[in-house]
Amino acid sequence: MRDLLAPTLAVPLARFRRGGRDAVAWALRLTVAAVASYVAALALFPGTVPLLAPLTALLVVQFTPVSLLASGLDRVVSVVAGVSVAVGFSAVVPLAWWSLGLLIAVSILLGQALRLGSNLIEVPISAMLVLGVGSLGVESAGWQRVAETLVGAGVGVLSNLLFPPKVATEDASNAIKDLADDVARLLDRAAEEMTRLDSSGKDVAAHATEWLDEARLATYSIPRVGTALLRAEQSRRLNVRALGTPDTGPGLRQGLEALEHSAVAVRSMFRAVYDATNDDTWPRGEVGEAVGTSLEELFRDLAAGLAAFGELVRAEAQPQRREGRAPDTARVQEALEGLHEARARLNDLLLMNSAPVLSELHFALLSTVKRLLSELDLDERIRRQLRLRPAPSTLARASRRRPGSNPRTVELQTVDPQTLELRPGDPPDRPGGASAGG
């Protein structure tokens, strides 16, 4: 049983160990901020239980520096709006079931008008809690609630300024690496299964259905990786811990785009394999075995390319980049050479048999190889990072924010600076896109 569970649990356990220290640090930051806000509120309102202050601090501290200001402001506005509604209602109508419903409806409409987003529900909650103390204490309870919210928001903002959160670049790079590894493992497993499968089409088609389903699941995780990358980009803004560190955002963004297009291409390839092997005209005998062997070799070459590219993207975002050491690109170059050889083998295979079903599969496989050669190409990676650079005006503003800095020396890409020169004849840009399928 242990041998069966070990491969399944290896990846989740590795990810847990990798993020365990960060999780503990994040929990400590939240705890310290909440306790500090409670102590501060208790000093202002002795004899009370000001739980709203630590609650607000918890909600504020979890945001990145650039978003915590807007979040804290929205929360303060929502509490003030709720208190104002409660004070107004207590002066006009008594508390009853119908007035409570009217209070909630008005509070929600007011929150929508103020565009409070996730803090909208705080408006009716504040109104109900303040109204629940009775008509005589509504005003004093309301202002205490506002004060507790201000204390919690202030402590939360101060906590993020004194103890800024880490720049989440490593989390984003690990998420991108995990995406590449997931697709590479699927391709490796498909290649391993091809060695044991019969050359008859139906046997391969049954497994191709499973590969296609897993490829869909891999593409479904792309939005989650995009969220991690967006969080990493936001964590650099207004964060003193980002000063003096290279901006790896363009490299990570290009890596995610390349892997997204590659994953969709792999999914389309598995669909083409299923359609071809499920066809009644699928060749048998020597030709079928040759096609099966070619598929196995192609899957392994594609897996090697994706795994190497994912490792390169992660390596370029590691701390050693700050010391000027460029990541090793030899593994990616070797994988690209393997893909070129795979394309040549596919062309040779088509010469053996030009049956319609094999011709359609051949063009689908060639399209996948061409897509990955384009997405994993190092020169294309450089061009995309140049397009993802901030505008010159942004660089100028960044220079003004950092006295003594030169915008021309700000490192905005994560590739080896020696490779920045494009080869003669290279186009400055090309339209990119992913083929649909599956």
N, C-alpha and C positions, 0 to 999 in steps of 0.2 A: 504493500500500500504506500509506503514511504517513497519507493522508487517511482510510483505512478504520480504522486502528488508533487514531487520535487520540481519537475519541469514546469508544472502549472503555476506553482506558487513562487518560483524563482524571480520572475519579473516584478510581481507586486511587492515582494519582500525587499527587493533591491531598491525600488522606488520609495518604499517606506523608510528604509535606512538612510537614503539619500536626503530625504526631506525632514527627518526627525529632529535634527538640531534647529532648523528654521522654525518648525512648528512649536518647539519649546520656547524659543525666543519670542515668537509672536504672542504666545499665551502669556508670557511674563509681561510684555509691554501692555497688553490689554488689562491684565490684573492690576499692575501698578497704577495705571491711569485711572481705573475705576475706583480703587481704594483712595487715591489722592483726591479725587473729586468728591468722594463721600466725606472725607475728613474736612475738606474746605467748606462744603455746604453745611456740615454739622456745626462748624464754628460760627457760621452766619445765622443758623437757625437752631440754637440749642433746645433740647427737649423734644425735637421732632425726629422723624425718620426720613431724611431726604434721599430716597432711593432714585429719584428722577435724575439726580446729578450723575451717579455712576452709570446709569443706563444711557444717558446722552454721551458720556465719555466713551463708552464701549462702541456706540454707533459711529462716533466721529473718528476714533483712532484707527479703525479698520480700513479707512480710506487712504488712498495715496495723497501726498501733499498737495497736488494740484486740484484734487477733487474734494478734499476735506473742508476747504473753505466754503465751497458751495453747499456741501452737505450740512455743515454746521449751521450755516445761515438759513437753509430751508427748514431745518428742525426748529430753530428759534422762531421763525415766522409761523410755522404750524402751531406751536404752543401758544404764541401770542394771539393768533387767530382764534384758537379754541377757547382761550380764556375770555377773549372779548365777546364771543358769541354767548358763552355761559353767563357773563355779567349782564349782558343785554336781556337775555331770556329771564333771568331771575328777577329783574326789575319790572317785567311786563306780565309774565304768566307764571302760575304755580307749577310745581313739578308733578306731572301726571303722565299716563302712558302716551297720550296723544301729543303732549308737549315734548316728551322725550323723543318720540319719532320725528317730530318737526325739527327738534334741535339737531338730531343726527343728519337729517336730510340737508338742512341749511349748512351744517359744517362740511359735509362732503362736497356740496356744490361750491362752497367758498374755497375749499382746497383745490378743486379742479380749476377754478378761476385763477388761483394763484400759481397753478402749475407746479405743485409741490412734489409730484412724482411719488417715490416710495414713501415719503413722509406725509402724504395726504391723510392717511388713516389716523395720524397723530392729532389732527384737528378735532374730530368727534370724540376721540379718547380723552383729550385734555378737557373738552367741554363737559363731558359726563363726569369725570373725576372731580372737577371744580364744583359742578352743580350738586354733587352728592354730599357736600359738607353742610348743606342747608343754606337757606337764603341769607342768613345773617352773616355767615362767614365766607360768602362767595368771593367777595372782592379781595380779602386778605389771602385766602387760599389761592386765588388766581395769581396774584403777584408773587407769592412764594414759589408757585410752580414755574413762573417765568424766570425767577432768580435762580432756581435750581438748574433749569435748562441752560442758562447763561454760564453758570459755574461749570457744569459738565462740559459744555462746548469749549469754554476757555481752557480748561485743563486738558481736554483732548487735543486742541490745536497746539498748546504749549508743549505737550508731551511729544508730538510729532516734530516740533522744531528742535527740542533739546535732544531727543533720541529718535532721529529720523529713521524710517523703515529702510530696509536694504533695497538696493536697486535690483529689481526682480529679473535681471538679464539671465542669470543662470537657470531660473525656473523656466523661462521661455525657451532657452536653448535646449534644455533637457526634454521639454515637451516636443520640440521639433525632432530631436533625436529619437524619442520614443515612437513618434509617428513613422519615421523612416524605418526603424527596427521592426515595427509591426508589419509593414508591407513587405520588408525583406524576409522576415520569418515565414510569412505566408508563401512567398515565392520559393523559399528553400524547402518548405514542406511539400509544396506542389511538385517540385523537382524530385524529392525523395519518393513520393508516391508514384511518380511516373516510372521509376525504375522497377516497381513491383507490379504495375498494372499490365494487363494483357493489351496487345496492340489493337484489339477490336475497339471500334469507336464507342459502343455503348458503355463499356467499362470506364473509359476515360470521361465520357459525358456525365456519368453519375458523380464522379469526383469533381468535375468542373463546376457542377452546381454548387457544391460546398465551397469551392474556392471563390466563386462569384459572390456568394452570400457574405463570406468573410471580407472580401474586398469592399463590399458595400459598407460593412461595419467600420472598416478603416477610414473610409471617406467621411463617414458620419462624425468621426472624432475631430475633423479639421476645424469646425467652429470652436471647439474647446481649446485647441492649440492657438487659434487666432485670438481668443480671449486672453490667454496667458501672455501672448506677445503684446497685445494692447495694454495690459496691465504693466508690463515691463517698460513700455515706452512712456506711459504716464508716470511711472515711479521715478523717472529721471528728472521730471520737471519740478522746480522749486525744492529740490532735494540736495542738501549740501554734500551728501555722500557721493553724488554723481560728479562733483567738481574734480577735474583732473583725470577723469576716466574716459576712454574712447567711447563714442556713440556707436554701439554695435547694432542699433536698430535696423539700418538699411540692410546689413548682411543677414540678419534674422528674417526680415520681411521677405527678402529675395529667396532665402532658403525655404520658407513656408510656401511661397508661390510655386517654386519649382517642384516641391514634394506634392503639393495639391494637384498640379497638372499631371505629375507622374502617377499618382495614385488613381486618378480618373482614367488614365491611359491603361494602367494595369487592369482595372476593372473592365474596361472595354475589351481588352485582350482575352480575358477569361470568358467573356460573353461570346467572343468569336470562336474560341476553342470549343465551347459547348455546342454552338450552332453547327460547327463543322463535324465534330465527332458524333453528333446526334443524327447526322444525315445518313440516309441509307446508302449513299454512294461513297461513303468513306472507304478508302483503299485498305486492303488487308495484306497479309503476307509481308514480303520484304519491304515494300514501300511504306506500309503502315508502321513497321518497326523503325524504319529510318526517320519517319516523321516524329514518332514518339521520342526517339533519342535526341532529335533536334530540339523538341520542346523542352526536354529535361535540361539540356545544356543552356538553352535560352533563359529558362527560369533562373538558373544559377547565376548567369551573367547579370541579369537584371537585379537580382537580390544583392549581388556584390556591389553593383553600382549605387544602389539606394543606400545600403549600409555605409559605404565609404563616404557618400555625400553627407549623410546625416551626421557622421562623426566629424567631418570637416566643419560643418556649420556650428556644431557645439564647440569644437576646439577653437574656432575663431572668436568665440565669445568668452573664453576662459581668461583668468587673470594674467596668464603669461603674455597675453597680447600687450599689456601695459608695459612690459619690459622690452618690447620691440621684436620679440621672437615670432616669426610667421609660422602658422601651422603647416605641417607637412602635407603637400598635395599629391604625393607620389601614389598613394592608394587610389585616389580618384582618377588619376591619369591611367593607372593600370586597369581600373574598371572600365574606363572609356575605351581603351584598346580592346578589351574583351567584348564590348558591345559592337565595335567595328567588325571584329572577327565573327560575331554572331550574325551580323547582317550579311556577311559574305557567305556563311554557311546556308542561310536561308535562300540566297540567290542560287546557290548550287543545287539545293533541294528542289527548287522549282523546275530546274532543267531535267530532273529525273522523271517527273510526272507533272503534266500540266492539266490534270483533271480540274473541272470547275470548282469543286469543293476545296481542293488544295490551293487553287489560285486565290480564292477569296480569303482563306486562312492566311496564305502567304502575305497578301497585302495588309491584312490586319496586324500580323506580327511585325512586318516591316514598319508600319505606322507607329507601333509602340516603341520599337527600337529607335526610330528617328526622333520621337518625342523625348525619350530619355536622353539621347545624345545631345539634344538641344537644351533641355532643362539642366542637365548636369555639367554642361560645358563651362569651363572656368572663365573663358573670355566673355561668354554671355552673362555669367554671374557678375563680372566687373561692370558690364554695361548697365545691368539692371540696378546695381547699387548706385551708380552715378545718377540714374534717373530718380532714385529714391532719396537722394541727398536733399536736405533743406535748401530752400531758395537762398540766393545771396543775401537778400534783405534779412532773412532769419539769421544767417551767419553774422551779419553786422550787428544785429541786436544782441546776439550771444556774446560778441566781443565787447560790446559796451557794458554788458552785465558783469563781465569778468575783466577788471582792469589789468592792462599789460598783456592781454592775450591777443593773438593775431588770427583772424578768421581763416587765413590761408593755411595755418598750421593746425587747425582743429581737425582731428582724425574722425572722419565720418563713414569710413568703410572698414571692413574687417578682412580684406584680402592683403596679400603681400604687396607693399607699395612698389616693389620692383616690377610687378606685373601690370601696372596701371596703363602702360602704353598699349593701345590696340594695335593689332597686326595690320599691315598695309592692306587696304581693300576691304577691311571689315566695315559693315554698315553701322552707323551710329545707333541705330534702333531697329527693331523689328516688332511687328505686332505679335503678341503672345496670346495663347488661348489653349484651353484644354478640350480635347475631344470628348464628346458625350458618349455615354454608353452605359450598358448594364442596367 
